[in-house]
Amino acid sequence: MIRLAANLSMLFNEHAFMDRFAAAAKAGFKGVEYLFPYAYAADELRDALNKHQLEQVLFNLPPGDWDAGERGLASLPGREGEFRDSVIEGLRYAEALNCPRVHAMAGLLPEDADAATQAEHHATYIRNLRFAASEAAKVGREILIEPINTRDMPGFFLSRQAQAMAVLEELGATNLKLQFDLYHCQIMEGDLIRHLERQFSAIGHVQIAGVPERHEPNVGEVHYPAIFERLSALGYRGWVGCEYRPLADTRAGLGWGEAWGLTTH
């Protein structure tokens, strides 16, 4: 059974952030995700989840200076202390919100990165993820890694599925999983169903959006009903995060999800 989660950083932007929980529940969503919770007190977010009978399914660890263009800390040499602090803070929120998983964004390579620089980032990434997985295991949480396309995020360290799978294999931590975003994968590599099948045992969370403009899943080149059918056949029991930018009013564009419990009225 496909379970859809609303990404509140992108959906229901016609409402103030704290009002998006009610809007998501009214539209039929049972779970929510978003980029970051840290601008709000954990108890305020927990109260919103409880009031509207929603599950918190995912958010990101603190990413560094987001407004200055940083996109994660996990692979950045010299920022290990800051990354460790971000893990502790993220897991504190995860426990308070009963969220089973958090995403550790890899961060950006320098524009002129050579092979030696890339190797240094990889080594840092491995050390940091080992620490994050160990800390998360102590509180029963998962750490996710996500390949992100380099058109939307030029220079992002982790951009290919094979790269992510190699990292997971190198570390071998049972609570380190793949965040499989079909939008990013389609832009970088395509062949979505085969990637899904090959990587299925490593997948901890799935995200969707239309390609190439990142609008509703029924807009663009990906046929999501076929993806959902294959997910179901494989026995996927996790969440599918709806991380797209609505063409207009969020609720009006939810017709694509009526077969999976969403409503436009």
SVG drawing of the C-alpha trace seen along z (x, -y; Angstrom):
<svg xmlns="http://www.w3.org/2000/svg" viewBox="-15 -34 60 42">
<polyline fill="none" stroke="black" stroke-width="0.4" points="0.0,0.0 1.4,-3.4 1.5,-5.9 1.9,-9.5 3.6,-12.1 3.3,-15.9 6.6,-17.8 5.5,-20.9 8.5,-22.9 7.1,-22.7 3.4,-21.9 0.7,-24.2 2.9,-27.3 -0.4,-29.3 -0.5,-28.8 1.9,-29.8 4.2,-26.9 2.4,-25.9 -0.9,-25.9 0.3,-23.5 -0.1,-20.5 -3.9,-21.1 -4.0,-21.6 -2.1,-18.4 -4.4,-16.4 -7.5,-17.8 -6.2,-16.8 -5.8,-13.2 -2.1,-13.0 -1.2,-10.8 2.5,-11.7 4.6,-14.9 8.2,-15.7 10.0,-19.0 13.6,-20.3 14.3,-21.5 12.4,-21.8 15.0,-23.9 13.2,-27.3 10.4,-25.9 10.4,-24.4 10.1,-20.6 7.1,-20.6 5.2,-23.1 5.8,-20.7 4.9,-17.7 1.6,-19.3 0.7,-20.0 1.4,-16.4 -0.7,-15.1 -3.5,-17.5 -3.9,-16.5 -3.0,-12.8 0.1,-13.0 3.3,-11.1 6.6,-12.9 8.5,-10.7 11.6,-12.7 13.6,-15.9 17.2,-16.9 20.1,-17.4 21.2,-21.0 22.9,-21.8 25.4,-24.5 24.6,-28.0 21.7,-27.4 21.0,-31.0 24.7,-31.4 24.3,-28.4 25.6,-25.6 23.9,-22.3 25.0,-20.0 28.1,-19.2 28.7,-15.5 31.5,-15.6 33.1,-18.9 36.7,-18.6 37.4,-20.8 33.7,-20.9 33.6,-17.6 32.8,-19.2 29.9,-21.2 28.6,-18.0 28.8,-16.1 26.8,-18.9 24.3,-18.7 23.8,-15.0 23.1,-15.5 20.7,-18.3 18.9,-16.4 18.5,-13.3 17.2,-15.4 14.4,-16.6 13.9,-13.1 13.2,-11.7 10.9,-14.6 8.9,-14.2 9.0,-10.4 10.6,-10.6 12.4,-7.3 14.9,-8.8 16.9,-11.9 18.8,-12.8 22.4,-13.8 23.0,-16.1 26.4,-15.5 27.4,-19.1 29.1,-20.7 32.5,-20.1 34.6,-23.2 34.2,-24.4 37.8,-23.5 37.8,-20.1 40.4,-17.7 40.7,-14.0 42.6,-14.6 40.0,-17.0 37.2,-14.6 39.0,-11.8 39.3,-14.0 35.6,-14.7 34.9,-11.0 37.0,-10.1 35.4,-12.8 32.0,-11.6 32.7,-8.1 34.0,-9.1 31.0,-11.5 28.4,-8.9 30.0,-6.3 29.6,-8.7 26.1,-9.6 24.9,-6.0 26.5,-5.1 24.8,-7.9 21.4,-7.2 21.6,-3.5 21.8,-4.5 18.3,-6.0 16.8,-3.6 16.9,-6.0 18.1,-5.7 20.4,-8.0 19.6,-8.5 21.8,-9.6 20.4,-11.0 21.9,-11.4 20.8,-14.9 21.0,-16.0 23.7,-18.5 21.5,-20.6 19.5,-21.7 22.5,-21.6 25.7,-22.1 28.6,-20.5 26.7,-18.3 29.0,-15.6 26.6,-12.7 24.8,-12.6 24.8,-9.0 23.0,-5.9 26.0,-3.7 28.1,-6.2 25.5,-6.1 25.3,-2.3 29.1,-2.0 29.1,-4.3 26.4,-2.1 28.4,1.0 31.6,-0.5 30.1,-1.4 27.8,1.6 25.7,0.0 22.2,1.5 20.6,-1.8 22.2,-3.7 19.8,-3.7 19.2,-5.2 16.8,-8.1 15.6,-7.3 14.3,-10.4 12.9,-9.5 13.0,-13.1 16.8,-13.3 17.4,-9.9 15.5,-10.5 17.4,-13.7 20.8,-12.1 20.3,-8.5 16.8,-7.4 16.0,-3.7 13.9,-4.2 12.3,-0.9 15.5,1.0 17.3,-1.2 14.4,-0.7 14.6,3.1 18.4,3.3 18.5,1.0 15.3,2.0 16.8,3.7 18.8,0.5 15.9,-2.0 14.7,-3.7 12.5,-6.4 11.2,-7.4 10.4,-10.8 8.6,-11.9 8.1,-14.9 7.3,-15.5 10.3,-15.7 11.7,-18.1 10.0,-21.0 9.4,-19.4 5.7,-20.0 2.9,-17.5 3.8,-13.9 1.3,-13.6 3.1,-16.4 6.1,-15.5 7.9,-12.5 7.7,-10.0 4.7,-7.6 4.3,-7.3 1.4,-4.8 3.9,-2.3 6.4,-3.2 3.8,-2.8 2.7,0.5 6.3,1.8 6.9,0.5 3.8,2.3 4.8,5.5 8.3,5.4 6.6,5.1 7.6,1.5 6.0,0.5 7.7,-2.9 6.5,-6.4 6.5,-8.2 7.4,-11.9 5.6,-14.3 8.5,-16.8 7.3,-18.9 6.3,-22.5 2.6,-22.8 1.7,-24.6 -0.8,-26.7 -2.9,-26.0 -1.7,-22.8 -5.1,-21.3 -6.4,-21.9 -3.5,-19.9 -4.0,-16.8 -6.2,-15.0 -3.2,-12.8 -3.3,-11.3 -7.0,-10.5 -6.3,-6.8 -4.0,-6.8 -6.3,-8.7 -5.8,-12.4 -8.7,-14.8 -9.1,-18.1 -12.2,-19.1"/>
</svg>
